[in-house]
Amino acid sequence: MIPFPQIDPVFFRLGPLQFRWYGLMYLLGLAAAYFLIKARATAKNITLSRDQLYDLIVYGALGIFLGGRLGYTLFYNFSYYAQHPASIFAVWEGGMSFHGGLLGTCLALWVYCRRNGFPPSTIADLAAQVVPIGLGLGRLGNFINGELYGRPTDVAWCMIFPRGGEACRHPSQLYEAGLEGVVLFFLLGAIGRRNTPPGTVFWSFIAGYGVFRMLVELFREPDSHLGFLLGPLTMGHLLSLPMVLVGLYMLRRGYANRHAPLSPGQSQ
């Protein structure tokens, strides 16, 4: 067993104001996204002005927060929020869904592309490469908060989380930070440096995240108010499986279209 590090979730207090590690992780993720997208756009010879880049980050942030919150209310606790609709806006109470944030971000970036004249696949590939940074930092924030912990286990590195009772549990937040953050970041970086069809990085992210999330769900404690929904499957499994299937299908389709023979009258 490894002792759980007792880290105060609030890293700075200023009178009644409290600044939390979890919120700081979001800010660090958005800041990293700004500089990394700028560097990747330059490397790919994509013209992206400073204002366009700033707007891209703002659109993405709105999609993350609005989609993440709405996704949590719909996917994870709809019955409660249907009875207490005002609580949907009580973001300080916690409750964000990655899958909702993903849908919100995709919609926000589609609007951004329409307004700025960018091909959606171009922006999607740029954005997808930086998402694992935010994912990894966010899972570290979950770990500091002692939330979203794993199932009881007897592995040597198990931890007793303050909110998890007396059972020693998998530190599943760290598993997710490693797989969805570090591993996925370097995997997408390697794909992004290759000559691939448009959208390959984005759909690789979709499929890759789905695979890693489904794997970690085997060690993560299901939400207490949901439990297991279909045999051994959790809500995380059910939401991630379509990502794997759609991602793999779109990757196959992209490469098939890339090598398809040109019809008469077409040119490259």
TACORQUI-V679475 format. One record per residue. RES is the residue in three letters. SS is DSSP state (H for helix, E for strand, L for the rest). OMEGA is omega in radians with two decimals (* if undefined). Layout:
# TACORQUI-V679475
{{RES:SS:OMEGA} {RES:SS:OMEGA}}
This chain:
# TACORQUI-V679475
{{MET:L:3.07} {ILE:L:-3.14} {PRO:L:3.08} {PHE:L:-3.14} {PRO:L:-3.12} {GLN:L:3.14} {ILE:L:3.11} {ASP:L:3.12} {PRO:L:3.10} {VAL:E:-3.09} {PHE:E:-3.14} {PHE:E:3.11} {ARG:E:3.10} {LEU:E:-3.06} {GLY:L:3.13} {PRO:L:-3.10} {LEU:E:3.10} {GLN:E:3.13} {PHE:E:-3.00} {ARG:E:3.11} {TRP:H:-3.08} {TYR:H:3.09} {GLY:H:3.11} {LEU:H:3.13} {MET:H:3.08} {TYR:H:-3.13} {LEU:H:3.12} {LEU:H:3.12} {GLY:H:3.13} {LEU:H:3.10} {ALA:H:3.10} {ALA:H:3.13} {ALA:H:-3.13} {TYR:H:-3.05} {PHE:H:-3.11} {LEU:H:3.09} {ILE:H:3.09} {LYS:H:-3.14} {ALA:H:-3.12} {ARG:H:3.11} {ALA:H:3.11} {THR:H:-3.13} {ALA:H:-3.12} {LYS:L:-3.11} {ASN:L:3.08} {ILE:L:-3.12} {THR:L:-3.11} {LEU:L:-3.10} {SER:L:-3.14} {ARG:H:3.12} {ASP:H:3.12} {GLN:H:3.11} {LEU:H:3.11} {TYR:H:3.13} {ASP:H:3.12} {LEU:H:3.13} {ILE:H:3.14} {VAL:H:3.10} {TYR:H:3.14} {GLY:H:-3.14} {ALA:H:3.11} {LEU:H:3.11} {GLY:H:-3.14} {ILE:H:-3.03} {PHE:H:-3.13} {LEU:H:3.12} {GLY:H:3.14} {GLY:H:-3.13} {ARG:H:3.13} {LEU:H:3.10} {GLY:H:3.11} {TYR:H:-3.13} {THR:H:-3.10} {LEU:H:-3.02} {PHE:H:-2.93} {TYR:L:-3.07} {ASN:L:-3.03} {PHE:H:-3.08} {SER:H:3.14} {TYR:H:-3.07} {TYR:H:3.04} {ALA:H:3.10} {GLN:H:-3.13} {HIS:L:-3.05} {PRO:H:3.14} {ALA:H:-3.13} {SER:H:3.09} {ILE:H:-3.09} {PHE:H:-3.13} {ALA:L:-3.06} {VAL:H:3.14} {TRP:H:3.09} {GLU:H:-3.14} {GLY:L:3.12} {GLY:L:3.09} {MET:L:3.13} {SER:L:3.09} {PHE:H:-3.07} {HIS:H:3.04} {GLY:H:3.09} {GLY:H:3.10} {LEU:H:3.12} {LEU:H:3.12} {GLY:H:3.14} {THR:H:3.11} {CYS:H:3.12} {LEU:H:-3.12} {ALA:H:-3.12} {LEU:H:3.03} {TRP:H:3.07} {VAL:H:3.12} {TYR:H:-3.14} {CYS:H:3.13} {ARG:H:-3.08} {ARG:H:-3.07} {ASN:H:3.06} {GLY:L:3.10} {PHE:L:2.98} {PRO:L:-3.11} {PRO:H:-3.12} {SER:H:3.13} {THR:H:-3.13} {ILE:H:3.14} {ALA:H:3.13} {ASP:H:3.12} {LEU:H:-3.07} {ALA:H:-3.06} {ALA:H:-3.09} {GLN:H:-3.08} {VAL:H:-3.11} {VAL:H:-3.14} {PRO:H:3.10} {ILE:H:3.11} {GLY:H:3.12} {LEU:H:-3.13} {GLY:H:3.13} {LEU:H:3.13} {GLY:H:3.11} {ARG:H:3.03} {LEU:H:3.06} {GLY:H:3.06} {ASN:H:-3.14} {PHE:H:3.12} {ILE:H:3.12} {ASN:H:-3.11} {GLY:L:-3.10} {GLU:L:-3.14} {LEU:L:-3.13} {TYR:L:-3.04} {GLY:E:-3.12} {ARG:L:3.09} {PRO:E:-3.10} {THR:L:3.07} {ASP:L:3.11} {VAL:L:-3.02} {ALA:L:-3.08} {TRP:L:-3.14} {CYS:L:-3.10} {MET:E:3.02} {ILE:L:-3.11} {PHE:L:-3.09} {PRO:L:-3.11} {ARG:L:-3.03} {GLY:L:-3.14} {GLY:L:-3.07} {GLU:L:-3.09} {ALA:L:3.03} {CYS:L:-2.93} {ARG:E:3.00} {HIS:L:2.98} {PRO:L:-3.00} {SER:H:3.08} {GLN:H:3.13} {LEU:H:3.04} {TYR:H:-3.13} {GLU:H:3.12} {ALA:H:-3.14} {GLY:H:-3.07} {LEU:H:-3.09} {GLU:H:-3.14} {GLY:H:-3.00} {VAL:H:-3.07} {VAL:H:-3.11} {LEU:H:3.11} {PHE:H:-3.11} {PHE:H:3.10} {LEU:H:3.14} {LEU:H:3.08} {GLY:H:3.11} {ALA:H:3.11} {ILE:H:-3.11} {GLY:H:3.13} {ARG:L:-3.14} {ARG:L:3.09} {ASN:L:-3.04} {THR:L:3.09} {PRO:L:3.09} {PRO:L:3.14} {GLY:L:-3.08} {THR:H:-3.12} {VAL:H:-3.13} {PHE:H:-3.10} {TRP:H:3.02} {SER:H:3.07} {PHE:H:-3.13} {ILE:H:-3.13} {ALA:H:-3.10} {GLY:H:3.11} {TYR:H:-3.13} {GLY:H:3.14} {VAL:H:-3.09} {PHE:H:-3.14} {ARG:H:3.12} {MET:H:3.10} {LEU:H:-3.10} {VAL:H:3.13} {GLU:L:3.09} {LEU:L:-3.11} {PHE:L:-3.07} {ARG:E:3.10} {GLU:L:3.11} {PRO:L:3.07} {ASP:L:-3.02} {SER:L:-3.10} {HIS:L:3.11} {LEU:L:-3.11} {GLY:L:3.10} {PHE:L:-3.02} {LEU:L:-3.10} {LEU:E:-3.05} {GLY:L:3.13} {PRO:L:-3.03} {LEU:E:3.10} {THR:L:3.07} {MET:H:3.10} {GLY:H:3.08} {HIS:H:-3.05} {LEU:H:3.12} {LEU:H:-3.08} {SER:H:-3.13} {LEU:H:3.08} {PRO:H:3.11} {MET:H:-3.14} {VAL:H:-3.07} {LEU:H:-3.13} {VAL:H:3.14} {GLY:H:3.14} {LEU:H:3.11} {TYR:H:-3.12} {MET:H:3.06} {LEU:H:3.11} {ARG:H:-3.14} {ARG:H:-3.14} {GLY:H:3.14} {TYR:H:3.10} {ALA:H:3.12} {ASN:H:-3.12} {ARG:H:-3.08} {HIS:L:3.14} {ALA:L:3.11} {PRO:L:3.13} {LEU:L:3.06} {SER:L:3.14} {PRO:L:3.12} {GLY:L:3.11} {GLN:L:3.09} {SER:L:3.11} {GLN:L:*}}
